Amino acid sequence: MADGSTFKRCSCRDGDGKELGQKCPKLRRSGGGWNHRHGIWHYQIELPPHPDGRRRGPLRRGGFTSQDGAEAELAQVRALLTLAAPGEPATRTQIADLIKLTLAETKALPNMETVRRKIKTGLSLTQEITVEQWLEEFLQRKRKIEESTRRSYEGHIRLYLIPHLGRLALDRLKVSDIAVMFEQIEEFNDTIVERRASPDPSVRASVKYRRPISVATMHSIRATLRHALNMAIRQDRLLDFNPAAVLELPAKTRPKALVWTDDRVQDWQAAFHERLTAETRRRGGRRVDPVDAYTSTPRPSRVMVWTPAHTRLFLEEAQRHRLFALYRLIALRGLRRGEACGLRWKEVNLDAQTVTINWQLVQLAGQVHEGTPKTDASVRTIALDAETTATLRAHRQRQLQERLALGEAWTDSGFVFTQPHGDRLHPQNVTEQFLWLAYLAGLPPIRLHDLRHGAASLMLAAGVEMKVVQETLGHTSSSFTADTYTSVFPEVAMAAAEKTAALLLAEEEGQQKPAEVIPLRV
């Protein structure tokens, strides 16, 4: 029993209703061989005792369609237990604890290489190290550095890295997690710029002593994280990949918003498939998260905008999602993520086809808080088109059905967009779902905030006045809107070029040629 064994059983019952288990006559054929059409394969193995010496119940696992499958996983369990050196019963006990814990959480066995690495470095097998814990350990080990360098490390860690990333498990930190941190820093920068441009002195005074985080500072923050993660790789072998090393940051000037033209899409797709192949090879053929590769593959600009055709494809894909109405609001009306998440039904007038923005949900250190919008200009009433209004009506009906199905278990939060049980959304989950939907739609990647850029560009391409676009987006000045949130779609640029040329050459139907001009030279 120490090496374990495999067996086959079924759920058939006898005349008294008792399970037959391994005794069912249907498990074998008349010739004595196993009946592959009846029963499920299992394995069983004794695990080391608990730390206090108490006997631990045997590990039993089933659900295998073949004996080979059960034998293969049983062999993995044996291999994990043999990672403990002879004479180290405490390590064998920790491995047993880890096996039970990991199976309960993930339905899969622990990764062999991860367990071997932790044993070699003397780390606890059952306790996850968070990013915060490792950053604190990193500071403790950095004794022989200049005081100015230490202060810089401490500031980056205290103000940015721990609030945004600290609660995450160190060995699960992804490129996309770090990217979200810098996106939130950039959103804060936009708030400062908007308030400084406000005609209201009190709004300008609110950011008098605040300054945007420069691109140089962002690079320094990333360098601190990269250094800490390199230490985790080289000294303790806690990681085999440094996500901070491959993250791209914006150039030292504000990145120009670019449209995903066909040529740019083709170049990006080639780079994406190359990255996915290389990452799969690096991981020895193990599964790679395609969305992480999707979001981390370099783009022509940090700020990318979909064409109208791209946006239509995304909305077609999102139509099956329960938050379709939220994504449509952002794509067509340019709401910020926090504004869409913080919208309440009492601020929606479907008869008048308007929504009023009074609140937003903000994310800080992984926690969700309700607050007022970024500026006074952000408090606004937005007109809705008929199709978006119909989408919101359908969303409300679906939400009422969810409420009736849950009964007293429903949380009456009053928000337009909620979790399935009625509680408010977590903004980061909305972003993650957006990236997943964009990936499923086969579209080139953009940030969720870039849907807002696209909404502004769509409005201007449709001939909407800049002042109206400014008010719809909730900006304090139209100059900020023009400088930041507009991109020219290729088809609009082509139409403008043709129109200009036609005017110059007088080729438009019914147009008179310009009068003769006096030459400057004779």
N, C-alpha and C positions, 0 to 999 in steps of 0.2 A: 504493500500500500504506500510505502514511502516514495516510490517512483510514480505512483498514480496508475490509473487504469482507465480504459474507455468501456462504455457499455451502451446498450440501446434499450429504449423503453418507449411506451406509448401511453395514451390517456384513456384507453379502453377500460371499461368497468365490467365486473361480474354481475351476476343476478342480484346480489345484495347492494350494488352501487359502489363497491370498493374498487379502486384503481388496480388494474392488473400489473402495471409497470413493466418490469422486465420479464414477467411470467406470461405475457400474452402469447398465445400460440400462433398468432398471425405474424409475429416478428420473424419467423423462419419459414422457409419453404419446406415442402414435403421431403426434399432430399437433405435437409439440414442446413442449407446455406441461408444467408440473410436475405430477407425480403426487402428489396430496396424501395418498395412502394409503401411500406408501413413502418411507422416509428421514427424517432429522432435520436441521433447520436449525442452522447454526453461524455464528459470526462470527470474524474474525481481524483484529488490529491490531498494528502495531509500537509498542512502548513506548519511552520514553526510555532511554538507556543507564544502567548502574549508576553509582554515585558515582565509581568509579575509572576510568570511561570504557569499560569492557568492554560489548560489545553484549549487550543483553538479548533473550532469545528472545521471539517474538511472543506476545501474549495470545490464546489460542484458547478459545472457550466454545461448548458445544453444548447439546442438549436442548430446543431450541425447536420447537414444533409448526408455526410459521408463519414466513415470511420477515419479516413485520412485527414479530414478537416479537424476532427476532434483530437487526433494524435498530434497534428501540427501545433495546435495551441497548447496542448499539454507539454510538448517539448519546449515551447517558449517559456512556460512557467518554470520548468526544471532549469532552463538556462539562466533565468533571472535569479533563482535561488542559489545557483552555483557561483554567482558573481561575488558572494561573500567568501573571503578567504577562510581556510580551515582554522578552527579555534576562535572564530568571531561570531558567536551566536547572536550577539546584539545586532550585528549588521543583517543577519538572516531574518531576524524578527522585524527590523525596519523594512526590509524588502517585502516581507509578507504583508505588513501594514500598508505599504505603498500599492501592492497588487490589489488588495481589497478596496482601498480608497479610489484608485484610478478606475477600476471596473465599475464601481458604484456611480462615479461621476461621468464617465465617458463610454462605458460598455466596451472598452478596449484595454489591452494590457499596456503597462508603461513601456516607453521606448528604451530599448536595451542600452544604446550608447549614452543616453541621458543618465540612466541609473549608474552605469560604469563610471562616468565622469564625476558624478556627485560622490561616489564612494571613494574615488582617488583623491578628491579634494577635501574629504572629511565633512561634507555638508549634510545637513539633515535631508533625508529622502522624502519625508512626508510634509515638510513645511516649504511653501513657495516663498522665494525671495522677491519682494516687490522692487520696483524701480526706486522708490523712496529709500528703502533699506540699503540698497546697493549704493546710491548716491551718498548717503551718510557714511557708509564704509569707505567709499572712495575718498571723501574728505579726511577721514581719520588716517588713511595711509599716506596722503600727500603731505608729509611733514617737512620735507626739505624743499620748500618753494618760497618765493618772495611773498611778503605780506600782501602786496598789491595783487598778485596772482590769486592768492587765497581769497581775498575779498571779492575778486571778480568771480571766482568759482562759486563762492557762497551766495552771492547775489543772483547769479543765474539759476542756481539750484533752488533757492528759497522763493524767488519771485516768479519763476516760469516753469522749471522742470518738475518740481514736486507738485505745485497746484494743478498742472495739466496732465502729468504722466505718473505721478507718484504711486497711485493705487494699483497700477497695472502690474501684472506678473512680469518679472524681468525677462524670462525666457520666452514670453509671448509678445514682447514689444515689436510692433510692426512699423514699416515706413509710413503707412497711412496714419498711424497714431501720432507720429511726430509732425506729419503734414498738417493735421487738424490743429495742433497747438499753434503752429505759425499762421494758419488761417485766422485763428481767433485773435492773435496779436495784430494781424493786419486789419481785422474788423475794428479793433480798438483804435488803431491809427486813423481809420476813416472817420470814426466818431470825433476825434480831436480836430481833424481838418474841417469837418462840417461845422462844428461849433465855432471854430475860429472864423469861419466865413459868415457866420450869422449876423444879421443887422441888429440883433438884440444884444445890448451890452451885457446883460446878466448871463446870457448863454456863453458869450465870449469869456466872461470872467470865470465861468465854471471850469475852464481848461487853461486858465492863465498860467498856472505852474505845472502843467502837464505837457509833455512833448511826445510826439510819435516815436516809437521804437525804430531806430534807424536800421537799414539793411545791414550795416556793419555790425551792429549789436546782435542782430539775428544770427549772423555768421558766427559771432563769438559764443552765443548760446548753444548753437549746434556743435561748435568745437569742444565746448565743455562736456556735452553729452557724449560726443564721439570719443573723447579721451577716456571718460569713465567706462564706456562700453568696451573699449579696447583693453582696458585693465581687466575687465571681467572675462574677456577672451583669453588674454595671454597669461595672467597670473592664476586665475581660478578655473578656467575652462568652463565658465557658466554658459557661454554662448559660442556658436560657431559662425555667427554672421552679425555684422554691425549695421543695423538699419540707418543709423545717423550718417554713415559714410556715403550712402548712395542717394540721400535726400537732396533734391535740388532746391536752392533758394533763389529768390529773384535777384536780378542784377541791381547795381547800386542806384539805378534810376527806376521810377515807377514803371512796371512792365506794361507794354502796350497790349491792349486787348486785340487779339487776332481771331479771325473767323476760320473755322475748320473747312477750308477749301478742299477739293478733291485731291489735289497734289499733296497737301499736308496730311490728309487722312491716310493716303497710301504709304507715305514715308513713315508715319507713326505706326501703322499696322505692321509693317515689316520689322520695325524696332521692337514692338510688343511681342511678336512671335519669336524673335531672336532671344529676347530676355526670358520668355517663358521656357524655351528650350534649354537655355543655359542654366536657369535656376533648377529645372528638373534634373539636369545632369549633375549639378552640384550637390543635390540632395540624394543622389544615388538612385534615382527613379521614383522616390517617394512623392506623394501627391503635393503639388504646389497650389497655394491659394491663388486662383486666377485673378481675383479682384485686387489682391495686393499687388500683383504684377501689373495689372491694368492701371492702377492709380499711380504706380511708381515709375512707369516708363516715361522718359523725358518727353516733353511737349514743346512745340515751337515757342510758346510763351506761357508764363504761369497763369495768365488770364486768357482763356479760350472761350469762344462763343460759337454755339451751334447755328447752322443755317436754319431758316424756317422749315425746310424739309426734315432736318435732323430733329427739330423740336416736335414736329408732327409724329415722327416715328417713336420718339420717347413717350409722348402722351398716349399713343396707341398701345404701347407696352404697359404703361402705368395704369391704363383703364381697368385692368383686372385687379389692381391693388386697392386695398381699403382706404388708402390715403391719396387716391387719384385726385380728388378735389383740391387737396393742399398743393400738390405739385402743379396743377393747372393754374391755381392762383398765383404762384410764384412765377411761372413761365409767362403768363399773359399780363399780370398786373404788377409784377416786380416787388412783391412783399419780401421782406427779410425773413430768414428762417425763424428767428425768435418771434417775429410778429405773427407769422402764420400759426406757429405752435401756440401762441398766447391768445388767439382770437376766440371770443366767446359768442354764444348764440344771441345774447342780448345786444350785441353790437352788429348783428347781421339783419338787414331788412331786405328780404327776398322780393317783396312786392315793389319796393322802390329800386331794387337792384343795386344796393350799396352795401359796403362793409366799412366799419369805422375802426381805425387802429388806435387803441388806447393803452394796450399792454403788450408786453412781450415776455417770453420765457428765455432766461439766460442761463448758461451753463458755466459754473465756476468750480474748479477742482472736482469735477465729476458729479457735482450736485446741481440740481435744477432749482432756480429761484425765479419768482415772478417780479417784474419791475416795469417801470414806465419806459416808453420808447427812447431812442438815442437822443433826440432833440425835440424841441417844440414843433418843428416842422414835420417831425415823424408822426405826430398826432394828427390824423387826417381821415377824411372820408373818401373812399375810392368807388368809382362807378364800375359796375359789372356788365359784361355783355350777356346776351340772352342765354347762350350755351353754357357759360360758367354758372349763371344763376340756376339753370336746370340741373347742372352737375351737383351744386350744393343742395338742391332739393332732394335729389336722389341719395346723396350722402346722409342727409338728415333722416330719411326713411330707413336706411340701412342701420344707422345708429339706434333708432327707436326699436328696431327688431333685435339688435344686440341687447338693449336694455330690457326688453320683455323676456328674452331668453334667460337672462341672468337673475332677474327679479331683485331680491334684497341684496344680492352680491354685487349689484351694479353700483359704481361710485358716481354720484351725480355731481360732477365737477363743473359743469356748465360750459366746458370748452367745446368748440366746434370739432376739433380733431383730438381724438383720445386713443388710449390703448383699448384693446377689446373689452376690458372690464370697466371702462369709463374714466380711469385716472388720466392725468395729463401726460403728454408725450415727453420723452427724453429727446431733446434736439439732436444729439449725436446719433441716436437710432434713426432719425429721419434722414440724416446725411448718409448713413450706411445703406439704408434701403434705396436711396436715390442712386448711389453708385452701383448697387447690385442691378437695379432696373436698367440703368444706362448700359451696363455690361451685357445684360440679357438681350437688349435691343440691338446689339452689335454696333453701338455708336462710339465715336472717339470720346475720351474722357473730358469732362469739365468739372469744376467744383459746383456744389449746389448754389453757392453765391453767384456763380456765373450765369445761372438762369435769370438772375436779376439784370445782369448786363444785357443778356439777350432780349429781355422784355423791353428795355429802353430802346435798343436798336430796332426791334420790331415796330414800336410805336413811331419812331422817327421815320422809318422806311414807309410806314403807312400814311405819312404826312401830318402826324400829330405835332402841334406846336411845342417848342422846347419848354415853354412855361408850364404847359399842361403835363409834360413828361416829368418835369421837376417836382410838381405838386403830387403827382401820382406816386413817385418814388419816395417822397418825403424828404427832399433835400432842402437845405437852407438857401441855396443859390443855384441859378441855372448854369453858371459858369462851371461849378463843380460837376454838374450833370454832364455838360458837354465835354469836359476834360476827361472824365473817368468812366462813364457808363455807356458810351456809344461806340459802335463798330459799324463799318459799311459792308453790307452783304454784296457778294460779287455781282449778282443780277441787278441790284440797285445801282452799283457803280457803273456797270455796262450801260444801263439805260440812260444814266446821266451823261456818260461820254457820247453816246449816240445822239442824244438830244442837243448837246453842245455843238457837236460837229454839224448836225443838220441846220442849226441856227446860223452857224458861221458860213456854211456853203449854200444857204438858202434853198435846201433841197426838200424842205417840208412842203407838203401840198398846199397850194394857195398862198405861199409866202412870197413876198416881193423881194427882189434883190436889193441890197443896200445901195444908197446913192453913191455916185462917184466922188472920190475924195481927192483933195489937192495934194500932189506929191510934195515931199519935203525937199527933194533934190531935182534939179533939172539938168 
